[in-house]
Amino acid sequence: MPDTLTLSEIQKLQFSDKHRAEQAALSMIKPYHGSSVKYVELTPKPESLNSINGFVTFENGERYFFKAHTEENEHVSQYYNSSILAEAGYPVISARQVAHEPGEQIVLYEILTFPTLFDQVEEQEDLLRTSGEEGTANGAQTQGTKWQRLVKAQTELDTKVCKIYQETLTSRSEKEQAAAAIHQLFHHRLQEDGRLGLFYRGNHLELPQGKFSFEQLSQLGWTINGAQYDQSLAQIIERSQHLLQPGAGPAIVGHGDAHNGNVFVEDTGQELRFYFFDPAFAGVHSPILDMTKPIFHNVFARWMYYPEQVVDQFEIAYKIIGDRIIIEHTYQPSDLRLKFLASRKRQLLVPIIDHLKREGMLPQNWQEQLRAALFCCPFLTVNLLAKPVANGTLAERYPLAIKLLGLSMAIEFGASTHKGNNAINAIIDDLFSVN
């Protein structure tokens, strides 16, 4: 008899026992289609840190791509408000069918051969590294041309999203805002019964000199590449819980989780076109929260998805002296990712902040809210203290260097002040330099 597992359990199991995970997924999907479902094939991907995806095949030979978001202790009863995106004018791939049962919300799509933007960016970064090592002129030339097309398409998308923000801008009450699915990614994860408690409370960091508890870790001050951060992780968590509490304010129609893994790329031969899919968190919600995931994940988070590669491409050292941890590392986002960030700031962040200001709807603490939301991305997308497990999830295979890098980025984004500068906080400070 197939296992009865939750989506979160299936997501974890697929790395160690794919066949069993597929049988559990099949038993979950069958009630919505009866005996017409023949089998399920899971396709674990680096960008699917909090989802499962793959293919469903029916008895009549029809085959569909499916994706399902996974979340521990869900606070949201319904995801996938997909039609609202198309109605607002977003370029979006429409779902064939959505199952809306809490904890079993699975969406089926027609199979497309388009690559994701996640894969396209990784391909270009790989090409750059190869051409740099081998001096391949043709590789560098091809990379330059594709980069320009990707950046152009990103700029066009950011411009379109900004226009949709402006056209759909409204004001929502505290009750209306609190009902938005996007809060599952931020405020809900910061609760003791959310990922904060599940990932970190009672857990520890394995250091060569022994175990270092989360409670100890959360009280430390940090010095990262020469910049001093005096706010502890505990203080940042408490501050972020307050800042991300849903409240009345401006709202727009947004995707909610528009990282590169949720964007398909069509190459028409003349241009690249981007299309959103997997609108698990789509709805009417804060524009500040809507901008968060693509800012962090599309620019700063390569280490999160490709830890085995990245760990060999940067250096990191640490020492703990008294009540302070001192980190030195050489990790940097690629130039392509920084161009995406520049587009996002120029075409979306700056104009929407100006628009909110003109409309008298700009929250006074919008910068603090955005910092708090960005803090959640490295800290709560994956468990940075996950115990090592052979053939486990990505987080369970993270080496110490990746865990320390992730924690460092959480501090750099979450801390409201710092003394001294480094390359990462210079990028972050520039992002917030909006008049």
C-alpha positions as CSV (number, residue, x, y, z in Angstrom):
1,M,0.0,0.0,0.0
2,P,1.5,3.4,-0.9
3,D,2.6,5.7,1.9
4,T,0.4,8.5,3.1
5,L,2.8,11.4,3.3
6,T,2.6,15.1,3.3
7,L,4.0,17.2,0.4
8,S,6.8,18.3,2.7
9,E,7.7,14.7,3.5
10,I,7.5,13.7,-0.2
11,Q,9.8,16.7,-1.1
12,K,12.5,15.4,1.4
13,L,12.0,11.7,0.5
14,Q,12.6,12.2,-3.2
15,F,16.4,12.7,-2.7
16,S,16.9,9.4,-0.8
17,D,14.1,7.2,-2.1
18,K,12.7,8.6,-5.3
19,H,10.5,5.6,-6.2
20,R,8.7,5.6,-2.8
21,A,8.3,9.4,-3.0
22,E,6.7,9.0,-6.5
23,Q,4.3,6.3,-5.2
24,A,3.3,8.6,-2.3
25,A,2.8,11.5,-4.8
26,L,0.7,9.2,-7.0
27,S,-1.6,8.3,-4.1
28,M,-2.0,12.0,-3.3
29,I,-2.9,13.0,-6.9
30,K,-5.2,10.1,-7.8
31,P,-8.2,11.3,-5.7
32,Y,-8.5,14.3,-8.0
33,H,-8.5,12.2,-11.2
34,G,-9.5,8.7,-10.2
35,S,-8.0,5.7,-11.9
36,S,-7.1,7.7,-15.0
37,V,-3.7,8.6,-13.4
38,K,-1.2,6.0,-14.5
39,Y,2.1,7.2,-12.9
40,V,4.0,10.1,-11.5
41,E,7.6,11.0,-12.2
42,L,9.4,13.4,-9.8
43,T,12.2,15.6,-11.2
44,P,14.1,17.1,-8.3
45,K,15.6,20.5,-9.2
46,P,18.1,22.7,-7.4
47,E,15.6,25.7,-7.5
48,S,12.8,23.6,-6.0
49,L,13.8,24.0,-2.4
50,N,10.3,24.2,-1.2
51,S,8.3,22.4,-3.8
52,I,8.0,19.1,-5.7
53,N,7.6,18.9,-9.5
54,G,7.6,16.4,-12.2
55,F,5.2,14.8,-14.7
56,V,1.8,13.1,-14.4
57,T,0.9,10.5,-17.0
58,F,-2.7,9.5,-17.6
59,E,-4.1,6.1,-19.0
60,N,-5.0,7.8,-22.3
61,G,-1.4,8.9,-22.8
62,E,-1.8,12.5,-21.9
63,R,1.1,13.9,-19.9
64,Y,1.3,17.1,-17.8
65,F,3.9,19.0,-15.9
66,F,3.0,19.5,-12.2
67,K,4.3,21.5,-9.3
68,A,3.2,21.7,-5.7
69,H,4.5,24.1,-3.0
70,T,5.5,22.5,0.3
71,E,5.4,24.2,3.7
72,E,5.6,22.9,7.3
73,N,2.8,23.9,9.6
74,E,0.9,25.9,6.9
75,H,-1.0,29.0,8.0
76,V,-2.5,29.5,4.5
77,S,-5.6,27.5,3.5
78,Q,-5.5,28.2,-0.2
79,Y,-2.7,29.0,-2.7
80,Y,-2.7,29.4,-6.5
81,N,-4.8,32.4,-7.1
82,S,-3.6,32.2,-10.7
83,S,-6.3,33.8,-12.7
84,I,-5.7,37.2,-11.0
85,L,-2.2,37.5,-12.7
86,A,-3.5,37.0,-16.2
87,E,-6.4,39.4,-15.6
88,A,-3.9,42.1,-14.4
89,G,-1.8,41.7,-17.6
90,Y,1.1,39.5,-16.3
91,P,2.8,37.3,-18.9
92,V,1.8,34.0,-17.2
93,I,1.5,30.3,-18.2
94,S,-2.1,29.3,-17.2
95,A,-2.7,26.1,-15.2
96,R,-4.8,23.3,-16.6
97,Q,-6.1,22.3,-13.2
98,V,-5.5,23.2,-9.6
99,A,-6.2,21.0,-6.6
100,H,-7.1,23.3,-3.6
101,E,-7.3,20.9,-0.7
102,P,-5.2,22.3,2.2
103,G,-1.8,20.6,2.3
104,E,-2.4,19.0,-1.1
105,Q,-2.5,22.0,-3.5
106,I,-1.1,20.7,-6.8
107,V,-1.2,22.5,-10.1
108,L,-1.0,20.8,-13.6
109,Y,0.4,22.6,-16.7
110,E,0.6,21.7,-20.3
111,I,4.2,20.6,-20.9
112,L,6.4,23.3,-22.3
113,T,9.9,22.9,-23.7
114,F,11.0,26.4,-22.6
115,P,13.9,26.5,-20.1
116,T,13.6,28.5,-16.9
117,L,15.4,31.7,-16.3
118,F,17.1,30.0,-13.5
119,D,18.7,27.5,-15.9
120,Q,19.6,30.2,-18.4
121,V,21.4,32.3,-15.9
122,E,23.3,29.3,-14.6
123,E,24.2,28.3,-18.2
124,Q,25.7,31.8,-18.8
125,E,27.6,31.7,-15.5
126,D,29.1,28.3,-16.4
127,L,30.1,29.6,-19.8
128,L,31.8,32.6,-18.3
129,R,33.8,30.4,-15.9
130,T,34.8,28.0,-18.8
131,S,35.8,30.9,-21.1
132,G,37.7,32.5,-18.3
133,E,39.7,29.3,-17.5
134,E,40.3,28.2,-21.1
135,G,40.4,31.6,-22.8
136,T,37.7,30.5,-25.3
137,A,37.0,33.7,-27.3
138,N,33.9,32.2,-29.0
139,G,32.5,31.2,-25.6
140,A,33.0,34.7,-24.3
141,Q,31.4,36.3,-27.4
142,T,28.4,34.0,-27.2
143,Q,28.1,34.7,-23.5
144,G,28.1,38.4,-24.1
145,T,25.4,38.3,-26.7
146,K,23.1,36.1,-24.6
147,W,23.7,38.3,-21.5
148,Q,22.6,41.3,-23.4
149,R,19.4,39.5,-24.5
150,L,18.7,38.3,-21.0
151,V,19.2,41.7,-19.5
152,K,17.1,43.4,-22.1
153,A,14.2,40.9,-21.5
154,Q,14.6,41.4,-17.7
155,T,14.4,45.1,-18.1
156,E,11.2,44.8,-20.2
157,L,9.7,42.5,-17.6
158,D,10.5,44.8,-14.7
159,T,9.0,47.7,-16.7
160,K,5.8,45.7,-17.3
161,V,5.6,44.7,-13.7
162,C,6.0,48.3,-12.5
163,K,3.1,49.3,-14.8
164,I,0.9,46.6,-13.4
165,Y,1.8,47.6,-9.8
166,Q,0.7,51.2,-10.6
167,E,-2.5,50.1,-12.4
168,T,-3.6,47.7,-9.6
169,L,-2.5,49.7,-6.6
170,T,-5.2,49.8,-3.9
171,S,-5.4,50.1,-0.1
172,R,-6.2,47.1,2.0
173,S,-7.3,46.8,5.6
174,E,-5.3,44.8,8.2
175,K,-7.8,41.9,7.9
176,E,-7.5,41.9,4.1
177,Q,-3.8,42.1,4.1
178,A,-3.5,39.3,6.7
179,A,-5.4,36.9,4.4
180,A,-2.8,37.2,1.6
181,A,-0.9,34.0,0.9
182,I,2.4,35.8,0.6
183,H,2.7,36.1,4.4
184,Q,3.5,32.3,4.5
185,L,6.9,33.2,3.1
186,F,7.7,35.8,5.7
187,H,5.6,36.5,8.8
188,H,4.4,32.9,9.2
189,R,7.8,31.4,8.9
190,L,9.1,33.7,11.6
191,Q,6.8,32.2,14.2
192,E,7.7,29.6,16.8
193,D,5.4,27.1,15.1
194,G,6.8,28.0,11.7
195,R,10.3,27.6,10.4
196,L,12.0,29.6,13.1
197,G,11.0,27.1,15.7
198,L,11.2,24.0,13.4
199,F,14.6,24.9,11.9
200,Y,16.4,26.5,14.7
201,R,15.1,26.2,18.2
202,G,17.0,23.5,20.1
203,N,19.3,23.0,17.1
204,H,23.0,23.7,16.8
205,L,25.8,24.5,14.4
206,E,28.5,21.8,14.1
207,L,31.9,23.4,14.4
208,P,35.3,21.7,14.4
209,Q,35.6,22.6,18.1
210,G,32.2,21.3,19.0
211,K,28.5,22.1,18.9
212,F,27.4,25.7,19.1
213,S,23.7,26.0,20.0
214,F,21.4,28.3,18.1
215,E,20.7,30.1,21.4
216,Q,24.4,30.9,21.7
217,L,24.7,31.8,18.0
218,S,21.7,34.1,18.1
219,Q,23.3,36.3,20.8
220,L,26.6,37.0,19.0
221,G,27.6,40.2,17.3
222,W,29.0,39.8,13.8
223,T,32.0,41.2,11.9
224,I,31.8,40.3,8.2
225,N,34.6,41.2,5.8
226,G,35.5,44.1,8.0
227,A,32.0,45.5,8.5
228,Q,30.8,45.4,12.1
229,Y,27.1,44.4,12.9
230,D,26.2,44.9,16.5
231,Q,22.6,43.7,16.2
232,S,22.4,40.1,17.1
233,L,20.4,37.4,15.2
234,A,18.0,37.3,18.1
235,Q,17.4,41.1,17.9
236,I,17.0,40.9,14.1
237,I,14.4,38.1,14.5
238,E,12.4,40.0,17.0
239,R,12.5,43.2,14.9
240,S,11.5,41.3,11.8
241,Q,8.6,39.7,13.5
242,H,7.2,43.1,14.3
243,L,7.9,44.7,11.0
244,L,6.4,41.9,9.0
245,Q,3.2,41.6,11.0
246,P,0.4,42.1,8.4
247,G,-1.1,45.5,8.6
248,A,-3.3,47.9,6.7
249,G,-1.5,49.6,3.7
250,P,-0.9,49.6,0.0
251,A,-1.4,46.5,-2.1
252,I,-0.9,45.4,-5.7
253,V,-1.6,42.3,-7.8
254,G,1.6,40.3,-7.7
255,H,3.1,36.9,-8.3
256,G,4.6,36.8,-4.8
257,D,7.4,34.3,-5.5
258,A,8.9,35.5,-8.8
259,H,12.3,34.0,-8.5
260,N,14.1,32.8,-11.7
261,G,12.9,29.2,-11.2
262,N,9.3,30.4,-11.7
263,V,10.0,32.2,-15.0
264,F,10.1,30.4,-18.4
265,V,12.2,31.8,-21.2
266,E,10.9,31.7,-24.8
267,D,13.4,32.4,-27.5
268,T,11.5,33.6,-30.6
269,G,14.8,34.1,-32.6
270,Q,14.2,37.8,-32.5
271,E,13.8,38.3,-28.7
272,L,13.6,36.6,-25.4
273,R,10.2,36.6,-23.7
274,F,9.7,35.8,-20.0
275,Y,6.6,34.1,-18.6
276,F,5.7,33.5,-15.0
277,F,4.3,30.2,-13.7
278,D,3.7,28.5,-10.3
279,P,1.7,31.4,-8.8
280,A,1.4,29.7,-5.4
281,F,1.5,33.0,-3.6
282,A,-0.2,35.2,-6.2
283,G,-2.8,37.7,-5.0
284,V,-3.3,41.2,-3.8
285,H,-0.6,42.0,-1.3
286,S,2.2,44.4,-0.3
287,P,4.4,45.6,-3.2
288,I,7.3,45.6,-0.8
289,L,6.9,41.9,-0.1
290,D,6.2,41.1,-3.8
291,M,9.7,42.6,-4.8
292,T,11.6,40.7,-2.1
293,K,12.1,37.1,-3.5
294,P,13.4,38.1,-6.9
295,I,15.7,40.7,-5.4
296,F,17.4,38.1,-3.1
297,H,17.1,34.8,-4.8
298,N,17.8,36.0,-8.3
299,V,21.0,37.9,-7.3
300,F,22.5,36.7,-4.0
301,A,21.4,33.1,-3.6
302,R,23.5,30.9,-6.0
303,W,25.1,29.3,-2.9
304,M,21.7,28.1,-1.8
305,Y,21.0,26.1,-5.0
306,Y,24.5,24.9,-6.0
307,P,26.4,24.4,-2.7
308,E,28.7,21.7,-4.1
309,Q,29.9,24.0,-6.9
310,V,29.9,27.2,-5.0
311,V,31.9,25.9,-2.1
312,D,34.9,25.4,-4.4
313,Q,34.5,28.9,-5.9
314,F,35.0,31.0,-2.8
315,E,37.0,31.1,0.4
316,I,35.7,31.6,3.9
317,A,37.3,31.6,7.4
318,Y,35.8,32.3,10.8
319,K,36.7,32.7,14.4
320,I,34.7,33.4,17.5
321,I,36.2,35.8,20.0
322,G,34.2,36.5,23.1
323,D,30.7,37.5,22.1
324,R,31.5,38.1,18.4
325,I,31.9,35.9,15.3
326,I,34.3,37.2,12.7
327,I,33.8,36.0,9.1
328,E,36.0,36.6,6.1
329,H,34.8,35.4,2.7
330,T,35.2,36.0,-1.0
331,Y,31.7,35.2,-2.3
332,Q,30.3,37.7,-4.8
333,P,27.2,37.7,-7.1
334,S,28.1,37.5,-10.8
335,D,28.0,40.6,-13.1
336,L,24.9,39.2,-14.8
337,R,23.0,38.9,-11.5
338,L,24.0,42.4,-10.6
339,K,22.7,43.7,-13.9
340,F,19.4,42.1,-13.1
341,L,19.5,43.8,-9.7
342,A,20.2,47.2,-11.3
343,S,17.2,46.7,-13.6
344,R,15.0,45.7,-10.8
345,K,16.0,48.8,-8.9
346,R,15.8,51.2,-11.8
347,Q,12.7,49.9,-13.5
348,L,10.6,48.8,-10.5
349,L,11.8,49.7,-7.0
350,V,12.5,53.4,-7.6
351,P,9.4,54.2,-9.7
352,I,7.0,52.3,-7.4
353,I,8.4,54.0,-4.3
354,D,8.0,57.4,-6.1
355,H,4.5,56.4,-7.1
356,L,3.5,55.3,-3.6
357,K,4.9,58.6,-2.3
358,R,2.9,60.7,-4.7
359,E,-0.3,58.7,-3.8
360,G,0.4,59.3,-0.1
361,M,0.6,55.5,0.4
362,L,4.3,54.9,1.1
363,P,4.8,53.3,4.5
364,Q,7.4,55.4,6.5
365,N,9.3,52.2,7.4
366,W,9.2,50.6,4.0
367,Q,13.0,50.2,4.0
368,E,12.9,48.4,7.3
369,Q,10.1,46.2,6.1
370,L,12.1,45.3,2.9
371,R,15.2,44.6,5.0
372,A,13.2,42.3,7.3
373,A,11.7,40.4,4.3
374,L,15.1,40.1,2.6
375,F,16.4,38.7,5.9
376,C,13.9,35.9,5.7
377,C,15.2,34.7,2.3
378,P,18.6,33.3,3.4
379,F,17.4,32.5,6.9
380,L,14.1,30.7,6.4
381,T,14.1,29.3,2.9
382,V,16.4,26.5,4.0
383,N,17.5,25.2,7.4
384,L,21.0,26.5,7.8
385,L,21.5,24.3,10.8
386,A,20.2,21.1,9.2
387,K,22.0,18.0,10.4
388,P,24.1,16.3,7.7
389,V,22.3,13.4,5.9
390,A,23.8,11.4,3.1
391,N,21.6,11.7,0.0
392,G,19.5,14.2,1.9
393,T,17.9,17.5,0.9
394,L,20.2,20.3,-0.3
395,A,20.2,21.8,3.2
396,E,21.2,18.5,4.7
397,R,24.2,18.4,2.3
398,Y,25.4,21.9,3.1
399,P,29.0,22.1,4.2
400,L,29.9,24.4,7.1
401,A,31.2,27.1,4.6
402,I,27.8,27.4,3.0
403,K,26.0,27.5,6.3
404,L,28.2,30.3,7.5
405,L,27.8,32.2,4.3
406,G,24.0,31.9,4.5
407,L,24.0,33.1,8.1
408,S,26.3,36.0,7.2
409,M,24.0,37.1,4.4
410,A,21.0,36.9,6.8
411,I,22.9,39.4,9.1
412,E,23.9,41.7,6.3
413,F,20.4,42.0,5.0
414,G,18.6,42.0,8.4
415,A,20.8,44.4,10.4
416,S,19.6,48.0,10.1
417,T,23.0,49.5,10.8
418,H,26.7,48.6,10.4
419,K,30.1,50.2,10.9
420,G,32.5,49.9,8.0
421,N,31.9,48.6,4.6
422,N,32.4,45.5,2.5
423,A,31.4,44.5,-1.0
424,I,28.1,42.9,-0.1
425,N,26.8,45.6,2.1
426,A,27.8,48.2,-0.5
427,I,25.4,46.5,-2.9
428,I,22.7,46.4,-0.3
429,D,23.2,50.0,0.8
430,D,23.0,51.1,-2.9
431,L,19.7,49.2,-3.3
432,F,18.2,51.2,-0.5
433,S,19.5,54.5,-1.7
434,V,16.2,55.6,-3.0
435,N,15.3,59.3,-2.6
